[in-house]
């Protein structure tokens, strides 16, 4: 559960806002946040849910950006984060800190690049690098294992030293070449190019995306790794002896499998986005009506909400318009989400692969 960015009342931190009335309004917002978060958490606990309270991501009021600044809003959200920590201790539930680490990353980078922001150009919505940082913080706080697999081979002895998260079979190993079948229980995470800048901010690969191949005892020189007869990289014998992270390679069959699974999940997220728009609009148009709602019965209420919103909040109006468009397809969207999830799970099932290391061919000399 994460709230705060809208609850803080960002408009109360506009430069022209000041005085006792503004301070009182800010205090009222903070009190309402604490009361509501406590009540929500208690209801979830009473329902038997496992609750994790997340400290809100920061408002970036320190970056030099085109969008007007709201001085003090970032500090106010840091106060909300402290409230979340206190509530988590009071209720005996887990908490995850987005606010502190993301604020710290911003300030360290802004020391030499004042326009840097992990949050986004609007100072509110983290882009894909920010999302990957948040995923890293969430998973690390949950002590999630970061190992895809670890395979250690002693080529000089022709034996397997270790196989963790994987089953290795039909090993053929010598200082000159190594080949083996491998079936891994997990897939590497496919970091897309738009998210990749986050890899320079947090140790995502080292902590959460380790697909390690370590081969000792190879003959000196460079060796080419092929998976299913497809070349995927070249490495020095010394690097292989230390261990290489195959999750960093861009063209492995395992990574293609992971990307295909993610593509199926993207179709699930798209369908669920439509369902979310429907639920959002129904809640605000007719919150106390028995469910399910019929479009014909609620159309006038939704259209009234669109008219009342006008141009004051284009996002809200877009949700109501999406509801009118998508409500007839609600069962179809629900089925699409379930089907896409089943497809992703099927794609992600472990598959065997044949890996082989052989001396890399030297490039022919230029004439």
C-alpha positions, 0 to 999 in steps of 0.5 A: 500500500503506497499513498501520499503523492496526491494526499499531500496537497501539492497545490499547498506548496506553490510559491504564492501559498503562505501564512497560517491558513496554508500551514493549517491546511498542510497539517490537516492533510498530514493528519488525514493521511495518517488516519486513513492509512491506519484505517486502511491497514487495519481493515486489510489486516482484519481481512487476513491480508499480508500488509506491506506499507510503502513509504511514498516516492519523493516529489523532486523539488530540487532538480532544475526543471522547466516545470515550476517548483513546489518548495517544501513538498519533498520535505512534506512527503518525507514526513509522510514516509516517517508516518508510514514507518511509525504506523508499520511499527505500530501495526507490526507490518513490513515497510519499504522505503522508496522516499529516502533512497530515491531522494538520496540518489537524486541529491547525489546526482544533482550535485554535478548535474542539476537537471538530473531527476530520478522522479520525472520531468513533472517532478511526480511520476518516475519514468522507467529508470525510476520504476526499475529503481523502485523494483530493486528497492522493493525486492531487496526489502523483501529479501527476494533471491537474485540468483537465476542460476550458478554453474561452476565447472572445472574444465581441467578435471572435466567435472561439475563443481556446482549447479545451483538453480539449474540441472546440468547433464551430459557434461563434456569438459577439457581445457580446450572446450566445454559443452553441457545441457542445462535446464534452469529454474528461472529466467534472467530479467529483461531490462529494456533500453529505456530502463537501462540507465537505472543500472548505473544507479543501483546494483540491480544485476549484481543483486537480483539478476545473476546468471553465473557461468564460471569455468576454471582450467580453460586454456589461455585465450579467448573462448566463444560461448554458444547456446543452442549453436547460437554464438552469444559472447566471447570471454577471456579464460581469466574472466570465465574463471572469475565467472561471467553473468550471462544475464548481461548478454543481450542475445541469449535464448533464455533472454528471448524467452523472458522477453516473450513472457514479458510481452504476454504480461504487457497484454495482461497489463493493457487489459487490466488498465481498461478494467481499472478505468471502468472501476475508477469511473464506476466508483466516482459516478455511482459508488453506492450502487449494487455491482455489477453496474449496467452501462445503460443505467450509469451512462448519464452519471458518467457523462455528467462526471465528464461534463463536470470535470471539463478541462480541469483534469484531462486524466480524470475525464479520459478515465470516464470516457474510457469507461463508456467505450470499454464497459461493453467489453468488460468480460472480454478484457477480464478474459484477455487478462487471464489468457495473457497470464496463462500464456506468460506462465506457459512461455516461462516454463523451464527449457533445456539448452545446450551450452558450448565453449570453444576457442574463439577464432582469430580475425583474419589479418587485413591485407 
